Amino acid sequence: MEHSTRRYQPSDRIARLWQRAQPQPEDMFLREFRPYYYLEGWMRAKGDPLPIRNARALCSVFENMPPLIFADEIIVGENGDHQCDGLINFFPLDPAFHREQIAASGLSDEQKTAMSMWLDEDPFAHFSLPAVSPEQRLAEQHGVIAVWGTDLNHSIRDYEKVLRLGFDGIRREVESALASVPSSGPDASNRRANLLAFEMVCRSAAGIGRRHAAAARQFAAGCSDEDARREWETIAAVCERVPEHPARTFREAVQSLWFAHILTVWEDGINANGIGRIDQFLWPYLEADLADGRITMNEAAEILAALWIKLYRPYDVQQMMVGGQLADGGDATNPLSYLVLDVTEALGFVRCLSARLHEGSPRDLVARCVDLLARGGGIPFFFNDEAIVPALVSRGIPIEDACGYAAIGCIEITIPGKANPHAVSHWINLAKCLELALNDGRDLLDDVQVGPQTGSLADHLSIDDVMAAYTRQLEYFSELAVAGSNAAEIAHRDCYRLPYLSLLTDDCISTGLDIIEGGARYNYHSSAAMGIPNAADSLAALQSAVFEDEKISPAEMLDALRSNFSGREDLRLSLRNRVPKYGNDNPLPDGFAADLTRQYCDLLATYATPTGGTFFCHLFTFTLMLGYGKLTGASPDGSLAGEPLAYSLSPVQGRDTTGLTAVLQSLAKIPHHLAAASSSAILEVDPTLLEGAGRSVFVDLIVTAIRQGVGQLQFNVVNADTLKAAQEDPDRYSSLCVRVSGFSQRFCLLDREMQDHIIARTKHTS
């Protein structure tokens, strides 16, 4: 079968939808109906068990949010009460947030008064974060760790189940589980309450389609144009069917998916809840429609384009993936994989789209991805099954489920519909751990004792001594971070439930446990390590300049660090420019980077979560390389205090000087197969590298990197001159998009500091 239309051109209808999706004046976003309905349901459920109360609050949202439909639409439904709503996310556990928003909202005076009254009653008084130990607080203040431990905002619901069974079928599954709950027992009442909550939410969720169908029929009844009337009636028929009942066609499947995702947003906020492997769970419907002659590839592209626009409007980081492997390890690429890429290219806007690759991926898929990548904007980005699947298996995920992984948030990993990943449960700054190891546990910036006393660099006689001190610092702060994550998980159980997420996550129904209580089949936390390239460069400098060549004594190096190289610019430049750096295929710094990674992955495997899970290593900084760089002192690699850290596993900006192939070779030495929460690297390439025959060579580089086990890759195809011009004339370059940190954004919307950081990254031309 032909891969796709490849020449898909959006229709005038799609063009009009796209035009209306462009940014609107801010006052169009000021709506607060979702939190109003949530609070209304919450207050009416006073005295109910927590699962029931959460469900009633959520059902109030599901049943009262208005069914908005607009001209030209193919896929209907809005995340908010306006088609461009999305500026204000709803955090139901933060009354202060709502107090600030009520006055500016679109609520009526009566609704504002009611909402203020409810907030005055402190409706979420039961919610409290766990007490933070003085040691954890000190470590966070000094930029060593950051602890979250949350269940919120990072998930992929089992949307395939909604398409396959409909909410009516899922409700019957809940009722069967409810009938099996014993009348008594230590957890019987809680299981019963959870399942009743699931059932309530299931019934309310099913109604979203019927309400939109009724609205469409009203439009049809008042429509004089015959073609328009038929389209309204088609929309009504689709919505009457889904998501209450199983989808039968591709259009029904896409509409059901969108409704299910809207409900996700209404429960948990947009943030980082992903779509998943869209080419896998939608392909059976498209394949059947094509076989029966019900649809053409161009018509399917129009439906996908309509969905893309829906996802664009209230955008955060709603990930989608194509490609990868089947449960048996075979290649999963199908014609829809290519159509997804075609539609993304045709619409010309940048959102979260990634491709899973493995050694059996068709070269055509990689080449098509590179074609799209060459247009700029940083999509798609790449995940390597050859690294991630073994990493997941090594942490207890059966291979058939590991082969089904998908991305959430920026580049976090989950098992769709089966896991509570506690994504980025905490961060740890390994460059700061090394700093403390060199200064007896004291912060170089203010001389405060932050970590254990492990001696200073002046006391260390070898690189082994340095590593021993570093290991003690790492273990100390890891234990603090793990304890904080675990305490947060326990505290959340007493605060809230997520019945809709639980409904669409195995094995919450069969166990009668909410996902907050550990009902998911897989429960784990991901711990993100930052500063590995910086620490590796510093260790290489110590090994080379201090302990081997003895160009400077340990005591002299320590004095230089404490003074931020004051009066020692010659030394700083020598360390920065004449000592091998990670990212250049040099065994010294690359070896340290690999050792630091392996050590941290192994350490995390020794910790347990309250539900019996463990901690997965995540080699990722998000955008914290700027803020945490400011909290990090001078380092032996020649960095001054406060300079940005490297992005994730990318070389420190400007230090990868020997070409793209060398960077990929350095990355290949990292044990990505141990990082079950994924790794990350952004590499900058000049557009000329992808011109002519260079594009095929670039495909070869990606294929080789996959074979060598590089876990995850993102590319910015842009040159520094263009970025500098965009800084000076943002209006002229308003559409220029770049890869920032697991997500793409228009360059003009980034602050100057982030723009400068991206400009400073090496732009490879070979």
C-alpha positions in Angstrom: 0.0 0.0 0.0 1.2 3.5 -0.8 2.7 5.2 2.3 0.5 8.3 2.1 -0.6 11.1 -0.1 2.8 12.8 0.4 1.5 15.8 -1.6 -1.3 16.5 0.8 -2.4 20.1 0.6 -4.8 21.4 3.2 -8.2 22.4 1.9 -9.7 25.8 2.2 -11.7 24.5 5.1 -8.6 23.5 7.0 -7.0 26.8 6.1 -9.9 28.7 7.7 -9.8 26.5 10.8 -6.0 27.1 11.0 -6.5 30.9 10.7 -9.0 30.9 13.6 -6.6 28.9 15.7 -4.0 31.7 15.7 -3.2 33.5 19.0 -6.1 35.7 20.1 -6.1 38.8 22.4 -5.6 37.8 26.0 -9.0 38.8 27.1 -10.4 36.0 25.0 -8.8 33.5 27.4 -10.2 34.9 30.6 -12.6 32.1 31.4 -13.0 30.2 34.7 -16.0 27.9 34.1 -14.1 24.7 34.6 -12.9 25.5 38.1 -16.4 26.9 38.9 -18.1 23.7 38.0 -15.5 21.6 39.8 -15.9 23.6 43.0 -19.7 23.5 42.6 -19.6 19.7 42.5 -17.0 19.5 45.3 -19.0 21.6 47.7 -22.2 19.7 47.0 -20.4 16.5 47.9 -19.5 17.5 51.5 -19.4 14.5 53.7 -18.8 12.0 50.9 -15.8 9.7 50.9 -12.8 11.3 49.1 -13.2 9.1 46.0 -16.9 10.0 45.6 -16.3 13.7 46.3 -13.6 13.9 43.7 -15.9 12.1 41.2 -18.8 14.3 41.9 -16.6 17.4 41.3 -15.3 16.0 38.1 -18.7 14.9 36.9 -20.0 18.4 37.5 -17.3 19.6 35.0 -18.1 16.8 32.5 -21.8 17.5 32.6 -21.8 21.3 32.5 -19.0 22.5 30.2 -20.7 23.9 27.2 -20.7 21.8 23.9 -19.1 24.4 21.6 -19.1 23.8 17.8 -17.9 26.1 15.1 -18.2 26.5 11.4 -16.0 24.4 9.2 -15.2 21.9 11.9 -14.6 18.2 11.2 -13.6 17.3 14.8 -15.6 19.1 17.4 -15.2 19.9 21.1 -13.1 22.4 23.1 -10.9 22.1 26.1 -12.5 25.3 27.6 -15.5 27.4 27.2 -14.0 29.3 24.3 -12.3 27.8 21.2 -9.0 29.5 22.2 -9.3 28.8 25.9 -6.2 27.3 27.5 -4.3 30.2 29.1 -5.6 29.4 32.5 -4.9 25.9 33.7 -7.0 24.6 36.6 -5.1 23.4 39.7 -8.0 22.4 42.0 -5.8 22.1 45.0 -4.6 25.7 44.9 -7.3 28.1 46.1 -4.9 31.1 46.0 -4.5 30.6 42.3 -8.3 31.0 41.9 -8.5 34.1 44.1 -6.2 35.8 41.8 -8.2 34.8 38.7 -11.8 35.3 39.7 -11.9 39.0 39.2 -10.5 38.8 35.7 -12.6 35.8 34.7 -15.6 35.5 32.4 -17.8 34.3 35.3 -21.1 36.1 36.0 -21.3 38.2 39.2 -23.4 35.4 40.7 -20.8 32.8 39.9 -18.0 35.0 41.2 -19.8 35.5 44.5 -20.5 31.7 44.8 -16.9 30.8 44.0 -15.5 33.3 46.4 -17.7 32.0 49.1 -16.6 28.4 48.5 -13.0 29.4 48.6 -13.6 31.3 51.9 -14.7 27.9 53.3 -11.3 26.5 52.5 -12.6 23.6 50.5 -9.2 22.0 50.1 -8.1 22.3 53.7 -7.3 18.6 53.8 -4.6 19.2 51.2 -1.2 19.6 52.6 2.3 18.9 51.3 4.6 16.7 53.4 6.9 18.4 55.8 10.2 19.1 54.2 13.3 18.2 56.3 15.8 21.0 57.0 18.4 19.0 55.1 16.2 18.8 52.0 15.2 22.4 52.1 18.9 23.4 52.4 19.8 21.2 49.5 17.0 22.7 47.4 18.0 26.3 48.2 21.6 25.6 47.1 20.7 24.0 43.8 21.6 20.4 44.6 18.1 18.8 44.3 14.5 19.8 43.5 11.7 17.5 44.7 8.2 17.2 43.3 6.9 13.6 43.7 3.6 14.4 41.9 1.2 12.1 40.1 -0.3 14.9 38.1 -0.1 16.1 34.5 2.2 13.4 33.0 0.3 10.4 31.7 -1.1 8.7 28.7 -4.6 7.3 29.3 -5.7 4.1 27.5 -7.3 5.9 24.7 -7.3 2.7 22.6 -9.6 1.2 25.1 -12.1 4.1 24.7 -12.1 3.6 21.0 -12.5 -0.2 21.3 -15.1 -0.4 24.1 -16.6 3.0 24.4 -17.4 4.4 27.9 -20.5 2.2 28.0 -18.3 -0.9 27.6 -15.9 0.3 30.2 -18.7 1.0 32.6 -19.8 -2.6 32.3 -16.3 -3.6 33.2 -16.5 -1.4 36.3 -19.8 -2.8 37.3 -18.5 -6.4 37.1 -15.5 -5.5 39.3 -17.9 -3.7 41.8 -20.0 -6.9 42.0 -17.0 -8.9 43.1 -16.1 -6.6 46.0 -16.8 -8.5 49.3 -19.3 -7.0 51.7 -16.6 -6.7 54.4 -12.9 -6.6 54.8 -10.0 -4.2 55.5 -10.2 -2.5 52.1 -13.7 -3.4 50.9 -15.2 0.0 51.6 -12.4 1.9 49.9 -12.5 -0.4 46.9 -16.3 0.0 46.7 -16.0 3.8 46.9 -13.3 3.9 44.2 -15.3 1.7 41.8 -18.5 3.7 42.4 -16.5 6.8 41.6 -15.2 5.2 38.4 -18.7 4.3 37.4 -20.0 7.8 38.0 -17.2 9.3 35.9 -17.8 6.7 33.2 -21.5 7.7 32.9 -20.7 11.4 32.8 -17.9 10.9 30.3 -20.2 9.1 27.9 -22.5 12.1 27.8 -20.0 14.5 26.2 -20.8 13.1 22.7 -24.5 13.2 23.2 -24.4 16.9 24.2 -22.3 17.8 21.2 -24.7 15.7 18.9 -27.6 17.7 20.2 -25.8 21.0 19.5 -25.0 19.9 16.0 -28.6 18.9 15.3 -29.7 22.4 16.4 -27.3 23.9 13.8 -28.6 21.4 11.2 -32.2 22.3 11.9 -31.5 26.0 11.3 -29.3 25.5 8.2 -30.6 26.5 4.8 -27.6 25.3 2.8 -28.0 21.6 2.0 -24.3 20.7 2.0 -23.8 22.4 5.3 -26.8 20.8 6.8 -25.5 17.3 5.8 -22.2 18.1 7.4 -23.9 19.1 10.7 -25.9 15.9 10.6 -22.7 13.9 10.0 -21.1 15.5 13.0 -24.2 14.8 15.0 -24.2 11.1 14.0 -20.6 10.7 14.9 -21.0 12.3 18.3 -24.1 10.3 19.0 -22.0 7.2 18.6 -18.7 8.2 20.3 -17.3 8.1 22.9 -20.2 6.3 24.5 -19.9 3.3 22.1 -17.1 1.7 20.2 -15.7 3.6 17.2 -16.4 2.0 13.8 -14.7 4.3 11.4 -11.6 6.4 11.3 -13.5 9.6 11.7 -15.4 8.2 14.7 -12.0 7.0 16.2 -10.4 10.4 15.9 -13.5 12.1 17.3 -13.6 9.6 20.2 -9.9 10.2 20.9 -10.3 13.9 21.0 -13.3 13.7 23.3 -11.3 11.4 25.6 -8.4 13.8 25.6 -10.7 16.8 26.4 -11.9 14.8 29.5 -8.2 14.3 30.5 -7.6 18.0 30.4 -10.7 18.7 32.4 -9.5 16.4 35.2 -5.8 17.0 35.2 -5.0 20.1 33.2 -3.3 20.1 29.8 0.3 20.3 30.8 2.1 17.1 29.8 -0.6 14.5 29.3 0.2 12.8 25.9 -1.7 11.2 23.1 0.6 8.2 22.7 1.3 6.0 19.7 -1.3 7.5 17.4 -0.3 5.6 14.3 -0.8 2.3 16.2 -4.3 2.7 17.7 -5.8 4.6 14.8 -4.4 2.5 12.0 -6.9 -0.4 12.3 -9.8 2.0 11.7 -8.1 3.7 8.7 -7.1 0.4 7.2 -10.6 -0.9 7.4 -12.1 2.3 5.9 -9.6 2.2 3.0 -10.3 -1.5 2.3 -14.0 -0.9 2.2 -13.8 2.3 0.2 -15.3 4.5 2.9 -12.4 7.0 2.8 -9.4 8.2 0.8 -6.0 9.0 2.2 -6.6 12.7 1.4 -9.8 12.6 3.4 -8.0 10.9 6.3 -5.4 13.6 6.1 -8.1 16.3 6.4 -9.4 14.6 9.6 -5.9 14.4 11.0 -5.3 18.1 10.2 -8.5 19.0 12.0 -7.2 17.1 15.1 -3.8 18.8 14.8 -5.4 22.2 15.0 -7.4 21.1 18.0 -4.2 20.0 19.7 -2.5 23.2 18.7 -4.9 25.7 20.2 -4.5 24.9 23.9 -1.1 23.6 23.5 1.4 22.6 26.1 3.5 19.5 25.5 0.9 16.9 24.4 3.2 14.3 22.9 2.5 11.9 20.0 4.7 9.2 18.6 5.0 7.2 15.3 7.0 4.1 14.4 8.7 1.8 16.8 8.1 -1.9 17.5 5.1 -4.2 17.9 4.7 -6.3 21.1 6.6 -9.1 19.4 9.5 -6.9 18.5 8.6 -6.5 14.8 8.5 -3.2 13.1 5.3 -1.2 13.8 5.6 1.4 11.0 2.4 1.6 8.8 1.0 4.0 6.2 -0.5 6.2 9.0 3.0 6.7 10.4 3.8 8.5 7.1 0.5 10.3 6.9 1.1 11.8 10.3 4.4 13.2 9.1 2.8 14.5 5.9 0.0 16.4 7.7 2.5 17.9 10.1 4.6 19.1 7.2 1.6 20.5 5.3 0.2 22.5 8.2 3.6 24.0 8.8 3.4 24.5 12.6 5.5 22.9 15.2 4.2 20.7 18.0 5.3 17.6 19.8 5.8 14.8 17.5 8.5 12.1 17.9 9.5 9.0 16.0 10.5 5.7 17.6 13.4 4.1 15.7 15.1 0.7 16.0 17.4 -1.4 13.8 14.5 -2.7 11.8 12.9 0.7 11.1 12.5 1.3 7.4 15.1 3.7 6.0 12.1 5.4 4.2 10.7 6.4 7.6 14.0 7.9 8.8 14.4 9.7 5.5 10.9 11.1 5.7 11.5 12.3 9.3 14.7 14.0 8.1 12.8 15.7 5.3 10.4 17.2 7.9 13.3 18.0 10.2 15.1 19.9 7.5 12.2 22.4 7.4 13.3 23.6 10.9 11.5 23.7 14.2 13.0 20.6 15.7 10.5 17.9 14.8 10.3 15.1 14.7 12.7 14.1 17.4 13.9 10.5 17.9 13.6 7.8 20.6 15.7 4.7 20.3 14.0 1.4 21.0 17.4 -0.4 21.1 18.2 1.5 24.3 14.8 2.3 25.9 13.2 -1.2 25.6 16.1 -3.0 27.3 16.2 -0.3 29.9 12.5 -0.8 30.8 12.9 -4.6 30.8 15.9 -4.3 33.1 13.6 -2.5 35.6 10.9 -5.1 35.6 8.6 -4.1 32.7 7.7 -7.2 30.5 9.1 -6.9 27.0 5.7 -6.8 25.4 4.7 -3.8 27.4 8.2 -2.2 27.1 7.7 -2.4 23.3 4.6 -0.3 23.8 6.3 2.6 25.6 5.5 6.2 24.6 6.6 9.7 25.5 4.9 12.2 27.8 5.8 15.8 28.7 9.1 16.7 27.0 10.9 13.4 26.7 9.7 11.4 29.6 8.7 7.7 29.2 5.6 5.8 30.3 3.7 2.6 29.4 0.4 4.0 28.0 -2.6 3.1 30.1 -0.6 0.9 32.5 1.7 3.1 34.5 2.0 5.9 37.1 5.4 7.2 36.1 5.7 10.1 38.6 7.6 11.8 35.8 10.5 14.0 36.9 9.8 13.2 40.5 13.0 15.0 41.5 16.1 16.5 40.0 19.7 16.2 41.2 22.6 18.4 40.1 25.6 16.2 39.7 27.9 19.1 38.9 26.9 20.6 42.3 27.6 17.2 44.0 31.1 17.4 42.5 31.6 21.0 43.6 30.7 19.9 47.2 33.0 17.0 47.0 35.9 19.4 46.2 35.1 21.7 49.1 34.4 19.5 52.0 30.6 19.7 51.5 30.6 23.5 51.5 29.0 25.6 48.8 31.6 27.5 46.8 29.2 30.5 46.4 28.5 31.3 50.1 30.6 28.8 52.1 27.5 27.2 53.7 27.9 23.6 54.8 25.3 21.9 52.6 26.6 18.3 52.2 28.6 15.9 54.4 32.2 16.7 55.2 34.2 14.6 52.7 37.4 16.5 52.6 38.5 19.2 50.2 40.4 18.9 46.9 43.5 19.9 48.8 43.2 16.6 50.8 42.7 14.4 47.8 45.7 12.6 46.4 44.2 11.1 43.3 41.1 11.1 41.1 40.0 8.0 43.0 39.9 10.2 46.2 37.8 12.8 44.4 35.4 10.1 43.1 35.1 8.6 46.6 34.1 12.0 48.0 31.8 12.6 45.1 30.1 9.3 45.7 29.4 10.1 49.3 27.8 13.5 48.3 25.8 11.8 45.6 24.4 9.1 48.0 23.6 11.7 50.6 21.6 14.0 48.3 20.0 11.0 46.4 18.6 9.7 49.7 17.2 13.2 50.5 15.6 13.4 47.1 14.2 9.9 47.3 12.8 10.5 50.7 11.1 13.7 49.5 9.5 12.0 46.5 8.2 9.1 48.7 6.8 11.5 51.3 5.0 13.4 48.6 3.5 10.3 47.1 2.2 9.2 50.5 0.8 12.7 51.2 -1.1 12.9 48.0 -3.1 9.8 48.8 -4.9 11.7 51.6 -5.5 14.8 49.4 -7.2 13.8 46.1 -8.1 11.1 43.6 -7.9 10.9 39.8 -10.9 8.7 38.9 -10.8 9.4 35.1 -7.1 8.6 34.9 -7.7 5.5 37.0 -10.5 4.4 34.8 -8.2 4.3 31.8 -5.2 2.8 33.6 -4.7 -1.0 34.1 -5.2 -2.4 36.9 -7.1 0.2 38.8 -10.5 -1.3 37.9 -9.5 -4.9 38.8 -7.9 -3.9 42.1 -10.4 -1.2 43.0 -7.6 1.2 43.7 -7.2 4.7 42.4 -4.0 5.4 40.6 -3.0 7.7 43.5 -3.2 4.7 45.8 -1.0 2.5 43.6 -3.6 1.0 41.4 -1.6 1.1 38.2 0.1 -2.0 37.0 3.5 -0.2 37.0 4.4 2.3 39.7 7.7 4.1 39.6 9.4 7.5 39.9 11.8 9.0 37.5 14.8 10.9 38.9 16.4 13.4 36.5 20.1 14.0 36.6 21.6 17.2 35.3 25.2 18.4 35.0 26.7 15.2 33.7 28.7 16.8 30.9 29.9 19.5 33.2 31.0 17.1 35.8 32.7 14.9 33.2 34.7 17.8 31.8 35.7 18.8 35.4 36.8 15.3 36.2 38.8 15.2 33.0 40.5 18.5 33.9 41.4 17.2 37.4 42.7 13.9 36.1 44.7 15.6 33.3 45.9 19.0 34.7 46.1 18.1 38.4 46.9 14.5 39.0 48.7 13.4 35.8 50.4 16.4 34.3 50.6 18.2 37.6 50.3 21.6 36.0 48.6 22.8 39.1 48.4 21.4 42.6 45.1 20.3 44.2 45.4 23.2 46.7 46.0 25.8 43.9 43.0 24.5 42.0 40.8 24.7 45.0 41.9 28.3 45.7 41.2 29.2 42.1 37.7 27.7 42.4 37.0 29.5 45.7 38.0 32.8 44.1 36.0 32.2 40.9 39.4 32.3 39.1 40.0 35.8 40.2 43.5 36.7 39.0 43.8 33.4 37.3 42.3 34.0 33.9 45.2 32.3 32.3 44.5 29.1 34.3 40.8 29.3 33.5 41.4 29.6 29.8 43.9 26.8 29.8 41.4 24.5 31.6 38.7 25.6 29.2 40.5 25.3 26.0 43.4 22.9 26.4 41.9 20.0 28.4 39.8 17.4 26.5 36.1 18.0 26.6 33.1 15.7 26.4 31.4 15.7 22.9 34.6 15.3 20.9 35.0 11.5 20.9 37.8 11.7 23.5 38.0 8.7 25.8 38.9 10.7 28.9 35.8 13.0 29.4 33.5 10.6 27.6 34.6 7.8 30.0 33.8 10.0 33.0 30.4 10.8 31.5 29.6 7.2 31.1 30.9 6.3 34.6 28.8 9.1 36.2 25.7 7.9 34.3 26.2 4.2 35.2 26.8 5.0 38.8 23.7 7.1 39.2 21.5 4.5 37.4 22.8 1.7 39.6 22.3 3.8 42.7 18.6 4.6 41.9 18.0 0.8 41.5 18.6 0.4 45.2 15.7 2.6 46.3 12.1 1.6 46.6 8.8 3.6 46.4 5.9 3.3 48.9 4.1 1.0 46.4 7.0 -1.3 45.9 8.2 0.2 42.7 11.6 1.8 42.1 13.3 4.9 40.6 14.1 5.1 37.0 17.1 7.2 35.8 16.2 10.2 33.6 19.1 12.0 31.9 17.4 15.3 31.4 17.6 19.0 32.6 14.3 20.5 31.2 15.2 24.2 31.2 16.8 24.1 34.6 20.3 24.3 33.1 20.0 28.1 33.3 18.7 28.4 36.9 20.7 25.7 38.4 23.8 26.9 36.6 23.4 30.2 38.5 23.5 28.1 41.8 26.7 26.3 40.8 30.1 27.6 41.6 33.3 27.7 39.5 34.5 24.3 38.2 37.7 22.7 37.2 36.6 22.7 33.5 37.2 26.4 33.4 33.6 27.5 33.9 32.9 30.5 36.0 30.3 30.5 38.8 26.8 31.0 37.5 27.4 29.8 33.9 24.6 27.6 32.5 24.9 23.9 32.8 24.8 21.7 29.7 21.4 20.7 28.4 20.9 17.1 29.5 23.5 15.0 27.7 24.5 17.6 25.1 28.0 18.9 25.4 28.6 22.1 27.3 27.6 24.8 24.8 30.4 25.6 22.4 32.7 22.8 23.5 31.9 20.2 20.8 34.4 21.4 18.2 35.3 18.3 16.1 32.0 17.7 14.3 28.6 16.1 14.5 30.0 12.5 14.1 32.3 13.0 17.1 29.4 14.2 19.3 27.3 11.2 18.4 30.3 8.9 19.2 30.6 10.5 22.6 26.9 10.1 23.2 27.1 6.4 22.1 29.5 5.8 25.0 26.8 6.7 27.6 24.9 3.6 28.9 21.5 4.8 27.7 20.3 1.2 28.1 20.3 1.8 31.9 18.2 5.0 31.7 14.7 3.6 31.8 13.1 7.1 32.0 15.0 8.1 28.9 18.0 10.3 28.1 18.0 13.5 26.1 20.3 15.5 23.8 19.8 18.5 21.5 22.3 18.9 18.7 22.4 22.0 16.5 23.1 21.6 12.8 23.5 24.2 10.1 20.8 23.9 7.4 23.6 23.4 4.8 24.4 20.0 6.3 21.0 18.7 5.1 21.3 20.0 1.5 21.8 17.8 -1.5 23.6 14.6 -0.8 24.1 15.7 2.8 20.6 14.7 3.6 21.3 11.1 2.9 24.5 11.3 4.9 22.4 12.7 7.8 20.0 9.8 7.6 23.1 7.5 7.8 24.2 9.3 11.0 20.9 8.8 12.6 20.7 5.1 11.6 24.2 4.6 13.0 23.4 6.4 16.3 20.4 4.1 16.7 22.5 1.0 16.1 25.1 2.3 18.6 22.4 2.8 21.3 22.1 6.6 21.6 18.8 6.8 23.6 17.2 10.0 22.4 18.1 12.7 19.9 16.7 16.2 19.0 18.0 18.5 16.3 17.8 22.2 15.7 18.3 22.9 12.0 19.3 26.6 12.1 22.4 28.7 12.0 23.6 31.2 14.6 23.4 34.2 12.2 19.6 33.6 11.7 19.1 33.3 15.5 21.0 36.6 16.1 19.0 38.3 13.4 15.8 37.0 15.1 16.9 38.6 18.4 17.2 42.0 16.7 14.1 41.8 14.5 11.6 39.4 16.2 8.7 40.5 14.1 10.5 39.5 10.9 11.3 36.1 12.3 8.1 35.5 14.3 7.6 32.1 12.8 11.1 30.8 13.5 10.8 27.8 15.8 13.6 26.1 17.8 14.0 23.0 20.0 14.3 24.3 23.6 14.2 21.4 26.0 12.1 18.5 24.8 9.7 20.9 23.2 9.7 23.4 20.4 8.8 27.0 20.7 8.8 30.2 18.6 12.2 31.8 19.2 10.7 35.2 19.7 8.7 34.0 22.7 11.8 32.9 24.6 13.5 35.2 27.0 16.9 36.7 26.1 18.8 34.4 28.4 17.4 31.3 26.8 17.9 32.7 23.4 21.6 33.4 24.2 21.9 29.8 25.5 20.6 28.4 22.3 22.8 30.6 20.1 25.8 29.5 22.1 25.3 25.9 21.2 27.7 24.7 18.5 26.1 24.7 15.0 27.6 21.8 13.2 28.4 22.1 9.6 30.1 18.7 9.2 
